[in-house]
Amino acid sequence: MDATTALIQRVTTPGYGRVAIDASDGWTYLADLRWFEAVYCFPRTESAWHEVAPDSSGYALIWTSRFEVHVDQVMALATRVEPSKQTA
């Protein structure tokens, strides 16, 4: 329980419903967030999906539709984890 939460340093959207984050722990997490599609503010179009940025603290991703996910949610839903190219 003494571990600190990794922060989001960079985000990309490789496809609708999917994100890839480079985290401060040196790993890239690729996650499918379509699990959240029932949330009313979930972005409904491909173009809206790409309108995302980390919040100012690096703890969450926020879309222009006001949909938001926490870094821990992205990590928990990760389908692939690999060493970050940012640290290489």
Jmol script that loads the backbone (N, CA, C; Angstrom):
load data "model"
ATOM      1  N   MET A   1       0.799  -1.195   0.000  1.00  0.00           N
ATOM      2  CA  MET A   1       0.000   0.000   0.000  1.00  0.00           C
ATOM      3  C   MET A   1       0.847   1.267   0.000  1.00  0.00           C
ATOM      4  N   ASP A   2       2.160   1.139   0.113  1.00  0.00           N
ATOM      5  CA  ASP A   2       3.019   2.313   0.133  1.00  0.00           C
ATOM      6  C   ASP A   2       3.430   2.769  -1.258  1.00  0.00           C
ATOM      7  N   ALA A   3       2.957   2.089  -2.303  1.00  0.00           N
ATOM      8  CA  ALA A   3       3.313   2.461  -3.669  1.00  0.00           C
ATOM      9  C   ALA A   3       2.575   3.734  -4.074  1.00  0.00           C
ATOM     10  N   THR A   4       3.264   4.565  -4.841  1.00  0.00           N
ATOM     11  CA  THR A   4       2.625   5.772  -5.335  1.00  0.00           C
ATOM     12  C   THR A   4       1.935   5.474  -6.657  1.00  0.00           C
ATOM     13  N   THR A   5       0.916   6.235  -6.961  1.00  0.00           N
ATOM     14  CA  THR A   5       0.189   6.076  -8.210  1.00  0.00           C
ATOM     15  C   THR A   5       1.024   6.622  -9.356  1.00  0.00           C
ATOM     16  N   ALA A   6       1.121   5.852 -10.423  1.00  0.00           N
ATOM     17  CA  ALA A   6       1.818   6.331 -11.615  1.00  0.00           C
ATOM     18  C   ALA A   6       1.024   7.480 -12.215  1.00  0.00           C
ATOM     19  N   LEU A   7       1.717   8.404 -12.849  1.00  0.00           N
ATOM     20  CA  LEU A   7       1.076   9.547 -13.494  1.00  0.00           C
ATOM     21  C   LEU A   7       1.116   9.382 -15.004  1.00  0.00           C
ATOM     22  N   ILE A   8       0.125   9.945 -15.663  1.00  0.00           N
ATOM     23  CA  ILE A   8       0.059   9.903 -17.121  1.00  0.00           C
ATOM     24  C   ILE A   8       0.982  10.985 -17.670  1.00  0.00           C
ATOM     25  N   GLN A   9       1.917  10.580 -18.504  1.00  0.00           N
ATOM     26  CA  GLN A   9       2.833  11.534 -19.110  1.00  0.00           C
ATOM     27  C   GLN A   9       2.454  11.840 -20.563  1.00  0.00           C
ATOM     28  N   ARG A  10       1.815  10.874 -21.221  1.00  0.00           N
ATOM     29  CA  ARG A  10       1.457  11.036 -22.636  1.00  0.00           C
ATOM     30  C   ARG A  10       0.309  10.091 -22.940  1.00  0.00           C
ATOM     31  N   VAL A  11      -0.600  10.518 -23.826  1.00  0.00           N
ATOM     32  CA  VAL A  11      -1.715   9.671 -24.237  1.00  0.00           C
ATOM     33  C   VAL A  11      -1.841   9.691 -25.753  1.00  0.00           C
ATOM     34  N   THR A  12      -2.153   8.535 -26.310  1.00  0.00           N
ATOM     35  CA  THR A  12      -2.506   8.432 -27.720  1.00  0.00           C
ATOM     36  C   THR A  12      -3.780   7.600 -27.813  1.00  0.00           C
ATOM     37  N   THR A  13      -4.482   7.759 -28.928  1.00  0.00           N
ATOM     38  CA  THR A  13      -5.721   7.011 -29.152  1.00  0.00           C
ATOM     39  C   THR A  13      -5.572   6.212 -30.441  1.00  0.00           C
ATOM     40  N   PRO A  14      -5.101   4.972 -30.327  1.00  0.00           N
ATOM     41  CA  PRO A  14      -4.832   4.162 -31.519  1.00  0.00           C
ATOM     42  C   PRO A  14      -6.082   3.724 -32.279  1.00  0.00           C
ATOM     43  N   GLY A  15      -7.245   3.881 -31.699  1.00  0.00           N
ATOM     44  CA  GLY A  15      -8.492   3.514 -32.363  1.00  0.00           C
ATOM     45  C   GLY A  15      -9.655   3.826 -31.450  1.00  0.00           C
ATOM     46  N   TYR A  16     -10.853   3.803 -31.998  1.00  0.00           N
ATOM     47  CA  TYR A  16     -12.032   4.148 -31.210  1.00  0.00           C
ATOM     48  C   TYR A  16     -12.149   3.245 -29.978  1.00  0.00           C
ATOM     49  N   GLY A  17     -12.274   3.867 -28.833  1.00  0.00           N
ATOM     50  CA  GLY A  17     -12.436   3.141 -27.583  1.00  0.00           C
ATOM     51  C   GLY A  17     -11.140   2.688 -26.941  1.00  0.00           C
ATOM     52  N   ARG A  18     -10.023   2.902 -27.624  1.00  0.00           N
ATOM     53  CA  ARG A  18      -8.735   2.438 -27.102  1.00  0.00           C
ATOM     54  C   ARG A  18      -7.812   3.616 -26.793  1.00  0.00           C
ATOM     55  N   VAL A  19      -7.018   3.449 -25.748  1.00  0.00           N
ATOM     56  CA  VAL A  19      -6.009   4.445 -25.399  1.00  0.00           C
ATOM     57  C   VAL A  19      -4.690   3.750 -25.108  1.00  0.00           C
ATOM     58  N   ALA A  20      -3.630   4.510 -25.261  1.00  0.00           N
ATOM     59  CA  ALA A  20      -2.299   4.073 -24.846  1.00  0.00           C
ATOM     60  C   ALA A  20      -1.729   5.214 -24.017  1.00  0.00           C
ATOM     61  N   ILE A  21      -1.321   4.907 -22.791  1.00  0.00           N
ATOM     62  CA  ILE A  21      -0.704   5.942 -21.957  1.00  0.00           C
ATOM     63  C   ILE A  21       0.717   5.550 -21.628  1.00  0.00           C
ATOM     64  N   ASP A  22       1.603   6.532 -21.686  1.00  0.00           N
ATOM     65  CA  ASP A  22       2.951   6.372 -21.156  1.00  0.00           C
ATOM     66  C   ASP A  22       2.871   6.882 -19.729  1.00  0.00           C
ATOM     67  N   ALA A  23       3.209   6.027 -18.783  1.00  0.00           N
ATOM     68  CA  ALA A  23       3.098   6.370 -17.370  1.00  0.00           C
ATOM     69  C   ALA A  23       4.466   6.637 -16.762  1.00  0.00           C
ATOM     70  N   SER A  24       4.446   7.328 -15.646  1.00  0.00           N
ATOM     71  CA  SER A  24       5.691   7.694 -14.968  1.00  0.00           C
ATOM     72  C   SER A  24       6.431   6.498 -14.388  1.00  0.00           C
ATOM     73  N   ASP A  25       5.807   5.332 -14.377  1.00  0.00           N
ATOM     74  CA  ASP A  25       6.485   4.126 -13.872  1.00  0.00           C
ATOM     75  C   ASP A  25       7.332   3.440 -14.943  1.00  0.00           C
ATOM     76  N   GLY A  26       7.400   4.059 -16.154  1.00  0.00           N
ATOM     77  CA  GLY A  26       8.239   3.519 -17.221  1.00  0.00           C
ATOM     78  C   GLY A  26       7.546   2.518 -18.128  1.00  0.00           C
ATOM     79  N   TRP A  27       6.239   2.355 -17.979  1.00  0.00           N
ATOM     80  CA  TRP A  27       5.483   1.410 -18.786  1.00  0.00           C
ATOM     81  C   TRP A  27       4.438   2.118 -19.641  1.00  0.00           C
ATOM     82  N   THR A  28       4.125   1.502 -20.775  1.00  0.00           N
ATOM     83  CA  THR A  28       3.029   1.952 -21.628  1.00  0.00           C
ATOM     84  C   THR A  28       1.894   0.967 -21.455  1.00  0.00           C
ATOM     85  N   TYR A  29       0.709   1.496 -21.159  1.00  0.00           N
ATOM     86  CA  TYR A  29      -0.490   0.679 -20.937  1.00  0.00           C
ATOM     87  C   TYR A  29      -1.448   0.911 -22.089  1.00  0.00           C
ATOM     88  N   LEU A  30      -1.832  -0.166 -22.772  1.00  0.00           N
ATOM     89  CA  LEU A  30      -2.803  -0.092 -23.854  1.00  0.00           C
ATOM     90  C   LEU A  30      -4.097  -0.694 -23.337  1.00  0.00           C
ATOM     91  N   ALA A  31      -5.174   0.077 -23.382  1.00  0.00           N
ATOM     92  CA  ALA A  31      -6.436  -0.358 -22.784  1.00  0.00           C
ATOM     93  C   ALA A  31      -7.612  -0.111 -23.726  1.00  0.00           C
ATOM     94  N   ASP A  32      -8.572  -0.996 -23.649  1.00  0.00           N
ATOM     95  CA  ASP A  32      -9.833  -0.851 -24.375  1.00  0.00           C
ATOM     96  C   ASP A  32     -10.857  -0.327 -23.373  1.00  0.00           C
ATOM     97  N   LEU A  33     -11.291   0.906 -23.566  1.00  0.00           N
ATOM     98  CA  LEU A  33     -12.205   1.544 -22.622  1.00  0.00           C
ATOM     99  C   LEU A  33     -13.671   1.443 -23.056  1.00  0.00           C
ATOM    100  N   ARG A  34     -13.956   0.649 -24.077  1.00  0.00           N
ATOM    101  CA  ARG A  34     -15.344   0.513 -24.519  1.00  0.00           C
ATOM    102  C   ARG A  34     -16.217  -0.127 -23.443  1.00  0.00           C
ATOM    103  N   TRP A  35     -15.615  -0.644 -22.396  1.00  0.00           N
ATOM    104  CA  TRP A  35     -16.351  -1.155 -21.254  1.00  0.00           C
ATOM    105  C   TRP A  35     -17.229  -0.049 -20.658  1.00  0.00           C
ATOM    106  N   PHE A  36     -16.825   1.212 -20.853  1.00  0.00           N
ATOM    107  CA  PHE A  36     -17.538   2.368 -20.304  1.00  0.00           C
ATOM    108  C   PHE A  36     -18.551   2.977 -21.285  1.00  0.00           C
ATOM    109  N   GLU A  37     -18.817   2.340 -22.399  1.00  0.00           N
ATOM    110  CA  GLU A  37     -19.701   2.919 -23.420  1.00  0.00           C
ATOM    111  C   GLU A  37     -21.082   3.319 -22.898  1.00  0.00           C
ATOM    112  N   ALA A  38     -21.563   2.680 -21.858  1.00  0.00           N
ATOM    113  CA  ALA A  38     -22.888   3.014 -21.321  1.00  0.00           C
ATOM    114  C   ALA A  38     -22.898   4.346 -20.562  1.00  0.00           C
ATOM    115  N   VAL A  39     -21.742   4.881 -20.247  1.00  0.00           N
ATOM    116  CA  VAL A  39     -21.669   6.170 -19.560  1.00  0.00           C
ATOM    117  C   VAL A  39     -22.153   7.246 -20.525  1.00  0.00           C
ATOM    118  N   TYR A  40     -23.052   8.099 -20.079  1.00  0.00           N
ATOM    119  CA  TYR A  40     -23.714   9.039 -20.985  1.00  0.00           C
ATOM    120  C   TYR A  40     -22.764   9.994 -21.697  1.00  0.00           C
ATOM    121  N   CYS A  41     -21.629  10.337 -21.117  1.00  0.00           N
ATOM    122  CA  CYS A  41     -20.712  11.278 -21.755  1.00  0.00           C
ATOM    123  C   CYS A  41     -19.567  10.591 -22.508  1.00  0.00           C
ATOM    124  N   PHE A  42     -19.638   9.265 -22.653  1.00  0.00           N
ATOM    125  CA  PHE A  42     -18.624   8.536 -23.416  1.00  0.00           C
ATOM    126  C   PHE A  42     -18.623   9.077 -24.849  1.00  0.00           C
ATOM    127  N   PRO A  43     -17.475   9.423 -25.413  1.00  0.00           N
ATOM    128  CA  PRO A  43     -17.430   9.959 -26.779  1.00  0.00           C
ATOM    129  C   PRO A  43     -18.059   8.977 -27.777  1.00  0.00           C
ATOM    130  N   ARG A  44     -18.953   9.453 -28.622  1.00  0.00           N
ATOM    131  CA  ARG A  44     -19.726   8.583 -29.517  1.00  0.00           C
ATOM    132  C   ARG A  44     -19.169   8.467 -30.929  1.00  0.00           C
ATOM    133  N   THR A  45     -18.199   9.298 -31.283  1.00  0.00           N
ATOM    134  CA  THR A  45     -17.649   9.243 -32.639  1.00  0.00           C
ATOM    135  C   THR A  45     -16.130   9.082 -32.586  1.00  0.00           C
ATOM    136  N   GLU A  46     -15.581   8.619 -33.690  1.00  0.00           N
ATOM    137  CA  GLU A  46     -14.125   8.446 -33.805  1.00  0.00           C
ATOM    138  C   GLU A  46     -13.414   9.784 -33.587  1.00  0.00           C
ATOM    139  N   SER A  47     -13.914  10.844 -34.199  1.00  0.00           N
ATOM    140  CA  SER A  47     -13.249  12.149 -34.050  1.00  0.00           C
ATOM    141  C   SER A  47     -13.327  12.652 -32.608  1.00  0.00           C
ATOM    142  N   ALA A  48     -14.466  12.454 -31.946  1.00  0.00           N
ATOM    143  CA  ALA A  48     -14.599  12.873 -30.548  1.00  0.00           C
ATOM    144  C   ALA A  48     -13.673  12.061 -29.647  1.00  0.00           C
ATOM    145  N   TRP A  49     -13.413  10.807 -30.025  1.00  0.00           N
ATOM    146  CA  TRP A  49     -12.548   9.964 -29.201  1.00  0.00           C
ATOM    147  C   TRP A  49     -11.128  10.524 -29.113  1.00  0.00           C
ATOM    148  N   HIS A  50     -10.686  11.149 -30.184  1.00  0.00           N
ATOM    149  CA  HIS A  50      -9.310  11.659 -30.230  1.00  0.00           C
ATOM    150  C   HIS A  50      -9.142  12.985 -29.488  1.00  0.00           C
ATOM    151  N   GLU A  51     -10.221  13.572 -28.990  1.00  0.00           N
ATOM    152  CA  GLU A  51     -10.163  14.852 -28.286  1.00  0.00           C
ATOM    153  C   GLU A  51      -9.985  14.617 -26.783  1.00  0.00           C
ATOM    154  N   VAL A  52      -8.813  14.151 -26.418  1.00  0.00           N
ATOM    155  CA  VAL A  52      -8.511  13.773 -25.036  1.00  0.00           C
ATOM    156  C   VAL A  52      -7.148  14.323 -24.626  1.00  0.00           C
ATOM    157  N   ALA A  53      -7.024  14.574 -23.327  1.00  0.00           N
ATOM    158  CA  ALA A  53      -5.743  15.023 -22.770  1.00  0.00           C
ATOM    159  C   ALA A  53      -5.683  14.617 -21.304  1.00  0.00           C
ATOM    160  N   PRO A  54      -4.472  14.447 -20.785  1.00  0.00           N
ATOM    161  CA  PRO A  54      -4.351  14.209 -19.337  1.00  0.00           C
ATOM    162  C   PRO A  54      -4.759  15.470 -18.576  1.00  0.00           C
ATOM    163  N   ASP A  55      -5.306  15.294 -17.377  1.00  0.00           N
ATOM    164  CA  ASP A  55      -5.595  16.466 -16.551  1.00  0.00           C
ATOM    165  C   ASP A  55      -4.283  17.066 -16.062  1.00  0.00           C
ATOM    166  N   SER A  56      -4.355  18.210 -15.417  1.00  0.00           N
ATOM    167  CA  SER A  56      -3.138  18.926 -15.022  1.00  0.00           C
ATOM    168  C   SER A  56      -2.284  18.174 -14.014  1.00  0.00           C
ATOM    169  N   SER A  57      -2.877  17.250 -13.264  1.00  0.00           N
ATOM    170  CA  SER A  57      -2.105  16.494 -12.285  1.00  0.00           C
ATOM    171  C   SER A  57      -1.545  15.186 -12.840  1.00  0.00           C
ATOM    172  N   GLY A  58      -2.074  14.729 -13.993  1.00  0.00           N
ATOM    173  CA  GLY A  58      -1.616  13.473 -14.578  1.00  0.00           C
ATOM    174  C   GLY A  58      -2.315  12.254 -14.013  1.00  0.00           C
ATOM    175  N   TYR A  59      -3.360  12.457 -13.215  1.00  0.00           N
ATOM    176  CA  TYR A  59      -4.087  11.340 -12.609  1.00  0.00           C
ATOM    177  C   TYR A  59      -5.248  10.824 -13.453  1.00  0.00           C
ATOM    178  N   ALA A  60      -5.675  11.582 -14.465  1.00  0.00           N
ATOM    179  CA  ALA A  60      -6.857  11.179 -15.230  1.00  0.00           C
ATOM    180  C   ALA A  60      -6.759  11.660 -16.676  1.00  0.00           C
ATOM    181  N   LEU A  61      -7.555  11.021 -17.525  1.00  0.00           N
ATOM    182  CA  LEU A  61      -7.745  11.469 -18.892  1.00  0.00           C
ATOM    183  C   LEU A  61      -9.121  12.115 -18.970  1.00  0.00           C
ATOM    184  N   ILE A  62      -9.201  13.240 -19.671  1.00  0.00           N
ATOM    185  CA  ILE A  62     -10.484  13.935 -19.816  1.00  0.00           C
ATOM    186  C   ILE A  62     -10.722  14.225 -21.297  1.00  0.00           C
ATOM    187  N   TRP A  63     -11.905  13.824 -21.769  1.00  0.00           N
ATOM    188  CA  TRP A  63     -12.318  14.083 -23.145  1.00  0.00           C
ATOM    189  C   TRP A  63     -13.121  15.376 -23.187  1.00  0.00           C
ATOM    190  N   THR A  64     -13.252  15.979 -24.358  1.00  0.00           N
ATOM    191  CA  THR A  64     -14.030  17.211 -24.485  1.00  0.00           C
ATOM    192  C   THR A  64     -15.506  16.979 -24.186  1.00  0.00           C
ATOM    193  N   SER A  65     -15.963  15.742 -24.261  1.00  0.00           N
ATOM    194  CA  SER A  65     -17.354  15.414 -23.916  1.00  0.00           C
ATOM    195  C   SER A  65     -17.554  15.371 -22.399  1.00  0.00           C
ATOM    196  N   ARG A  66     -16.479  15.560 -21.632  1.00  0.00           N
ATOM    197  CA  ARG A  66     -16.427  15.514 -20.166  1.00  0.00           C
ATOM    198  C   ARG A  66     -16.322  14.086 -19.626  1.00  0.00           C
ATOM    199  N   PHE A  67     -16.158  13.099 -20.495  1.00  0.00           N
ATOM    200  CA  PHE A  67     -15.885  11.728 -20.052  1.00  0.00           C
ATOM    201  C   PHE A  67     -14.503  11.734 -19.420  1.00  0.00           C
ATOM    202  N   GLU A  68     -14.349  11.019 -18.311  1.00  0.00           N
ATOM    203  CA  GLU A  68     -13.094  11.019 -17.577  1.00  0.00           C
ATOM    204  C   GLU A  68     -12.807   9.625 -17.030  1.00  0.00           C
ATOM    205  N   VAL A  69     -11.554   9.197 -17.135  1.00  0.00           N
ATOM    206  CA  VAL A  69     -11.118   7.950 -16.507  1.00  0.00           C
ATOM    207  C   VAL A  69      -9.825   8.215 -15.738  1.00  0.00           C
ATOM    208  N   HIS A  70      -9.687   7.530 -14.627  1.00  0.00           N
ATOM    209  CA  HIS A  70      -8.527   7.660 -13.763  1.00  0.00           C
ATOM    210  C   HIS A  70      -7.412   6.748 -14.274  1.00  0.00           C
ATOM    211  N   VAL A  71      -6.178   7.106 -14.018  1.00  0.00           N
ATOM    212  CA  VAL A  71      -5.030   6.313 -14.445  1.00  0.00           C
ATOM    213  C   VAL A  71      -5.135   4.872 -13.953  1.00  0.00           C
ATOM    214  N   ASP A  72      -5.637   4.665 -12.740  1.00  0.00           N
ATOM    215  CA  ASP A  72      -5.788   3.301 -12.220  1.00  0.00           C
ATOM    216  C   ASP A  72      -6.793   2.490 -13.016  1.00  0.00           C
ATOM    217  N   GLN A  73      -7.829   3.144 -13.557  1.00  0.00           N
ATOM    218  CA  GLN A  73      -8.807   2.442 -14.389  1.00  0.00           C
ATOM    219  C   GLN A  73      -8.173   2.007 -15.704  1.00  0.00           C
ATOM    220  N   VAL A  74      -7.372   2.871 -16.296  1.00  0.00           N
ATOM    221  CA  VAL A  74      -6.674   2.516 -17.534  1.00  0.00           C
ATOM    222  C   VAL A  74      -5.751   1.328 -17.283  1.00  0.00           C
ATOM    223  N   MET A  75      -5.005   1.376 -16.197  1.00  0.00           N
ATOM    224  CA  MET A  75      -4.082   0.286 -15.879  1.00  0.00           C
ATOM    225  C   MET A  75      -4.833  -1.021 -15.629  1.00  0.00           C
ATOM    226  N   ALA A  76      -5.959  -0.950 -14.943  1.00  0.00           N
ATOM    227  CA  ALA A  76      -6.733  -2.160 -14.642  1.00  0.00           C
ATOM    228  C   ALA A  76      -7.333  -2.785 -15.899  1.00  0.00           C
ATOM    229  N   LEU A  77      -7.659  -1.963 -16.888  1.00  0.00           N
ATOM    230  CA  LEU A  77      -8.262  -2.470 -18.123  1.00  0.00           C
ATOM    231  C   LEU A  77      -7.231  -2.716 -19.227  1.00  0.00           C
ATOM    232  N   ALA A  78      -5.961  -2.606 -18.902  1.00  0.00           N
ATOM    233  CA  ALA A  78      -4.908  -2.772 -19.911  1.00  0.00           C
ATOM    234  C   ALA A  78      -4.938  -4.182 -20.507  1.00  0.00           C
ATOM    235  N   THR A  79      -4.898  -4.217 -21.821  1.00  0.00           N
ATOM    236  CA  THR A  79      -4.827  -5.484 -22.544  1.00  0.00           C
ATOM    237  C   THR A  79      -3.379  -5.813 -22.898  1.00  0.00           C
ATOM    238  N   ARG A  80      -2.515  -4.794 -22.808  1.00  0.00           N
ATOM    239  CA  ARG A  80      -1.093  -5.005 -23.070  1.00  0.00           C
ATOM    240  C   ARG A  80      -0.297  -3.960 -22.289  1.00  0.00           C
ATOM    241  N   VAL A  81       0.815  -4.392 -21.741  1.00  0.00           N
ATOM    242  CA  VAL A  81       1.732  -3.510 -21.013  1.00  0.00           C
ATOM    243  C   VAL A  81       3.122  -3.769 -21.566  1.00  0.00           C
ATOM    244  N   GLU A  82       3.803  -2.703 -21.918  1.00  0.00           N
ATOM    245  CA  GLU A  82       5.154  -2.843 -22.486  1.00  0.00           C
ATOM    246  C   GLU A  82       6.041  -1.713 -21.993  1.00  0.00           C
ATOM    247  N   PRO A  83       7.344  -1.898 -22.057  1.00  0.00           N
ATOM    248  CA  PRO A  83       8.234  -0.807 -21.638  1.00  0.00           C
ATOM    249  C   PRO A  83       7.970   0.440 -22.477  1.00  0.00           C
ATOM    250  N   SER A  84       7.971   1.581 -21.833  1.00  0.00           N
ATOM    251  CA  SER A  84       7.699   2.838 -22.525  1.00  0.00           C
ATOM    252  C   SER A  84       8.854   3.216 -23.430  1.00  0.00           C
ATOM    253  N   LYS A  85       8.523   3.667 -24.622  1.00  0.00           N
ATOM    254  CA  LYS A  85       9.552   4.154 -25.538  1.00  0.00           C
ATOM    255  C   LYS A  85      10.029   5.530 -25.099  1.00  0.00           C
ATOM    256  N   GLN A  86       9.254   6.197 -24.244  1.00  0.00           N
ATOM    257  CA  GLN A  86       9.622   7.522 -23.726  1.00  0.00           C
ATOM    258  C   GLN A  86      10.870   7.448 -22.860  1.00  0.00           C
ATOM    259  N   THR A  87      11.062   6.305 -22.164  1.00  0.00           N
ATOM    260  CA  THR A  87      12.202   6.173 -21.260  1.00  0.00           C
ATOM    261  C   THR A  87      13.416   5.562 -21.936  1.00  0.00           C
ATOM    262  N   ALA A  88      13.234   5.049 -23.150  1.00  0.00           N
ATOM    263  CA  ALA A  88      14.345   4.395 -23.849  1.00  0.00           C
ATOM    264  C   ALA A  88      15.297   5.399 -24.454  1.00  0.00           C
TER     265      ALA A  88
END
end "model"
wireframe off; spacefill off
backbone 0.3
color backbone group
